[in-house]
């Protein structure tokens, strides 16, 4: 029996792809094992920021001693990083014997089987057609989490934001067929999944390339009503495309669809938003937020923010800080601009110095930590029904779940509570989490 290990880096889409690969290999009779015992190691890597890409380079170097000692393992590099620099990785490291872009996931099982049978072979599966996709059929039944699952509803992106490499490494936007998505969610529910998150680089664009007028709000309603899933979430939304019908469906099916929205702002400066090619200004963003909060009182609102985009001035940056104060996000995924070769921003001459970017990033993080702490502290005494879905990453005897508005809650309890819904009272709030205690009532 062949042994394999998979390491996943980066976004939830990579987690989903990793689970699908793992499921396919297990169904072929392979056995998952620790990395140091595996004859095949798959590194499903991210290339969205330079730091993520460097992690894969570093991990590839770790195999040198084992390669010299044992002549193995075989390493496969997949995902965005493979599409961008996979050829360079294979040229540098002889143990990299397969390179596959993210749109060739369905071609991986036979290719991996060939590698372990033919020790001289090397395989390159690059995504040359930006709209073609070779998928793995069926739902991922071998998952990182038994009770939560991701389902990708669309591949790629057509927005070409100035800083973003996604259209170049994940290809152009293509929606999956509604029936295929609904069948996958039903299969996951039958396998014990209680919470599903729908994934896309821009979920709001779902259906824009389908001929029958079927849109994201249609899919959201059908998944909530027709699949039996208990909780439903989605990421990520684009402010330009977040239309009122989406919030209306969320409100109408609030017993299933969680009131939480990730709405990336990226900058509080109209000037920078235009340079970023984001397709909206701050007033339009403000209108989208108002639409969400009017229809979904108490909804969780998270965002993404980049500091130090080329050409960003001190005044532009202050406008981003003002936006944080105005919108009071529950969580901000902040990042210093990272140049990615091939994007329009990378070729600009007005790059912001690294020390300035880090100073701005630290200021954003400090401000957002205060805002989040204030919001979370105000929830002390509130009660929620949450799915206890995992062990807390730190702290003995602690479990975790999330409120409907997507806030992490830590509670004391035994592992027998995993996969159950429980009533909790919030007893404390920090910038990144809530503390709670279990109440007798549960469902």
Long-range contacts (C-beta under 8 A, 24 or more apart in sequence): 1-29, 1-30, 1-31, 2-29, 2-30, 2-31, 2-39, 2-40, 2-116, 3-30, 3-31, 3-32, 3-33, 3-37, 3-38, 3-39, 3-40, 4-30, 4-31, 4-32, 4-33, 4-38, 4-39, 4-40, 4-41, 4-42, 4-112, 5-32, 5-33, 5-34, 5-35, 5-37, 5-38, 5-40, 5-41, 5-42, 6-32, 6-41, 6-42, 6-44, 7-35, 7-41, 7-42, 7-43, 7-44, 7-59, 8-44, 8-144, 9-43, 9-44, 9-45, 9-46, 9-52, 9-55, 9-56, 9-79, 9-81, 10-45, 10-46, 10-48, 10-52, 10-79, 10-80, 11-46, 11-48, 12-150, 12-197, 12-199, 12-235, 13-102, 13-150, 13-152, 13-199, 14-44, 14-45, 14-46, 14-79, 14-80, 15-144, 15-150, 16-140, 16-150, 16-151, 16-152, 16-199, 17-44, 17-78, 17-79, 17-102, 17-105, 17-152, 18-42, 18-44, 18-144, 19-140, 19-142, 19-143, 19-144, 19-149, 19-150, 20-105, 20-136, 20-140, 21-78, 21-105, 21-108, 21-136, 22-140, 22-142, 23-136, 23-138, 23-139, 23-140, 23-141, 23-142, 24-108, 24-109, 24-136, 25-109, 25-112, 26-142, 28-109, 28-113, 32-142, 36-66, 38-73, 39-72, 39-73, 39-74, 39-116, 40-73, 40-74, 40-75, 40-76, 40-112, 40-115, 40-116, 41-73, 41-74, 41-75, 41-76, 42-75, 42-76, 42-78, 42-112, 43-75, 43-76, 43-77, 43-78, 43-81, 44-78, 44-79, 45-77, 45-78, 45-79, 45-80, 45-81, 45-82, 46-79, 46-80, 46-81, 47-79, 47-80, 47-81, 47-83, 47-84, 47-85, 47-165, 47-169, 47-340, 48-80, 48-164, 48-165, 48-166, 48-340, 49-335, 49-338, 49-340, 50-338, 50-339, 50-340, 51-338, 52-81, 53-81, 53-84, 53-85, 56-81, 56-89, 57-89, 60-89, 60-92, 60-93, 60-95, 60-96, 61-93, 63-93, 63-95, 64-93, 67-94, 67-95, 74-98, 74-115, 74-116, 76-100, 76-108, 76-112, 76-115, 78-102, 78-105, 78-108, 80-165, 80-166, 80-169, 80-170, 81-169, 83-126, 83-127, 83-168, 83-169, 83-170, 84-165, 84-168, 84-169, 86-124, 86-126, 87-124, 90-122, 90-124, 97-121, 97-122, 97-123, 98-122, 98-123, 98-124, 98-125, 99-123, 99-124, 99-125, 99-126, 100-124, 100-125, 100-126, 101-125, 101-126, 101-127, 101-169, 102-127, 102-155, 102-169, 102-170, 102-171, 103-127, 103-129, 103-132, 103-133, 103-134, 103-155, 103-156, 103-170, 103-171, 104-134, 105-134, 105-135, 105-136, 106-133, 106-134, 106-135, 106-136, 106-137, 107-134, 108-136, 109-136, 127-171, 129-171, 130-156, 130-167, 130-171, 130-172, 131-156, 131-171, 131-172, 131-174, 132-171, 133-171, 133-174, 138-184, 138-187, 139-184, 139-185, 139-187, 139-188, 139-191, 140-188, 141-187, 141-191, 143-193, 145-389, 145-390, 146-192, 146-193, 146-419, 147-192, 147-193, 147-194, 147-195, 147-387, 147-389, 147-418, 147-419, 148-193, 148-194, 148-195, 148-196, 148-197, 148-387, 148-389, 149-188, 149-193, 149-195, 149-196, 149-197, 150-196, 150-197, 150-198, 150-199, 151-181, 151-184, 151-185, 151-188, 151-196, 151-197, 151-198, 151-199, 152-176, 152-199, 152-200, 153-181, 153-198, 153-199, 153-200, 153-203, 153-206, 153-216, 153-219, 154-200, 154-201, 154-202, 154-203, 154-205, 154-206, 156-201, 157-201, 157-202, 158-205, 159-201, 159-202, 159-238, 159-277, 159-279, 160-277, 160-344, 161-266, 161-276, 161-277, 161-278, 162-275, 162-276, 162-277, 162-309, 162-343, 162-344, 162-345, 163-276, 163-306, 163-309, 163-337, 163-338, 163-340, 163-343, 163-345, 164-340, 164-343, 165-340, 165-342, 165-343, 166-201, 168-342, 168-343, 170-201, 173-201, 173-202, 173-205, 173-208, 173-209, 174-209, 175-205, 175-206, 175-207, 175-208, 175-209, 175-210, 177-210, 178-214, 178-218, 178-219, 178-222, 181-219, 181-223, 182-222, 182-223, 182-226, 182-227, 185-223, 185-227, 185-229, 186-226, 186-227, 186-228, 188-229, 189-227, 189-228, 189-229, 192-419, 193-229, 194-229, 194-230, 194-231, 194-387, 194-389, 194-419, 194-421, 195-229, 195-230, 195-231, 195-232, 195-233, 195-387, 195-389, 196-223, 196-227, 196-229, 196-231, 196-232, 196-233, 197-232, 197-233, 197-234, 197-235, 198-223, 198-232, 198-233, 198-234, 198-235, 199-234, 199-235, 200-234, 200-235, 200-236, 201-236, 202-236, 202-237, 202-238, 202-241, 203-234, 203-235, 203-236, 203-237, 204-237, 204-238, 204-241, 204-242, 204-243, 204-246, 205-238, 205-241, 215-245, 216-246, 217-243, 217-245, 217-246, 217-248, 217-249, 220-246, 220-249, 220-250, 220-253, 220-257, 221-249, 221-252, 221-253, 224-249, 224-253, 224-256, 224-257, 225-253, 229-256, 230-256, 230-387, 230-421, 231-256, 231-258, 231-387, 231-404, 232-256, 232-257, 232-258, 233-257, 233-258, 233-260, 233-406, 235-262, 236-262, 236-264, 236-304, 237-261, 237-262, 237-263, 237-264, 238-264, 238-279, 239-263, 239-264, 239-265, 239-278, 239-280, 239-284, 239-285, 239-288, 240-278, 240-279, 240-280, 240-284, 242-288, 242-291, 242-292, 244-291, 244-295, 247-291, 247-292, 247-295, 247-296, 248-295, 250-295, 250-296, 251-295, 251-296, 254-296, 258-404, 258-405, 258-406, 259-296, 259-298, 259-299, 259-300, 259-404, 259-405, 260-299, 260-300, 260-301, 260-302, 260-404, 260-405, 260-406, 261-292, 261-296, 261-299, 261-300, 261-301, 261-302, 262-302, 262-303, 262-304, 263-288, 263-289, 263-292, 263-301, 263-302, 263-303, 264-303, 264-304, 264-305, 264-333, 265-303, 265-304, 265-305, 265-323, 265-327, 266-304, 266-305, 266-306, 267-305, 267-306, 267-309, 267-312, 267-316, 267-319, 267-320, 267-323, 268-316, 268-319, 268-320, 268-321, 268-322, 268-323, 268-324, 269-312, 269-315, 269-316, 269-317, 269-319, 269-320, 271-311, 271-316, 272-309, 272-311, 272-312, 272-316, 275-309, 275-310, 275-311, 275-345, 276-306, 276-309, 276-345, 277-344, 282-319, 282-323, 286-326, 289-327, 298-405, 299-405, 300-330, 300-331, 300-403, 300-404, 300-405, 300-406, 300-407, 301-327, 301-329, 301-330, 302-329, 302-330, 302-331, 302-332, 302-333, 302-406, 303-327, 303-329, 303-331, 303-332, 303-333, 304-332, 304-333, 304-334, 304-335, 305-332, 305-333, 305-334, 305-335, 305-364, 306-334, 306-335, 306-336, 306-337, 307-334, 307-335, 307-336, 307-337, 307-357, 307-360, 307-361, 307-364, 308-336, 308-337, 308-352, 308-356, 308-357, 308-360, 308-361, 309-337, 309-345, 309-352, 310-337, 310-345, 310-348, 310-349, 310-350, 310-351, 310-352, 311-348, 311-350, 311-352, 312-337, 312-352, 317-360, 320-364, 321-363, 321-364, 321-367, 324-364, 324-367, 324-368, 324-371, 325-367, 325-371, 328-371, 328-375, 329-368, 329-371, 329-372, 330-372, 330-375, 330-405, 330-406, 330-407, 331-368, 331-372, 331-406, 331-432, 332-364, 332-368, 332-372, 334-361, 334-364, 334-365, 334-368, 335-361, 336-360, 336-361, 368-431, 369-431, 370-431, 372-431, 372-432, 373-429, 373-430, 373-431, 375-429, 376-407, 376-429, 376-430, 376-431, 376-433, 376-434, 377-428, 377-429, 378-429, 379-407, 379-426, 379-429, 379-434, 380-426, 380-427, 380-428, 380-429, 381-425, 381-426, 382-425, 382-426, 383-423, 383-424, 383-425, 383-426, 383-439, 384-409, 384-423, 384-424, 384-426, 384-436, 385-421, 385-422, 385-423, 385-424, 385-442, 385-443, 386-421, 386-422, 386-424, 386-436, 387-419, 387-420, 387-421, 388-413, 388-417, 388-418, 388-419, 388-420, 388-421, 388-422, 389-418, 389-419, 390-418, 391-415, 391-418, 403-434, 407-433, 407-434, 408-432, 408-433, 408-434, 409-433, 409-434, 409-435, 409-436, 410-434, 410-435, 410-436, 411-435, 411-436, 411-437, 411-438, 412-437, 412-438, 413-438
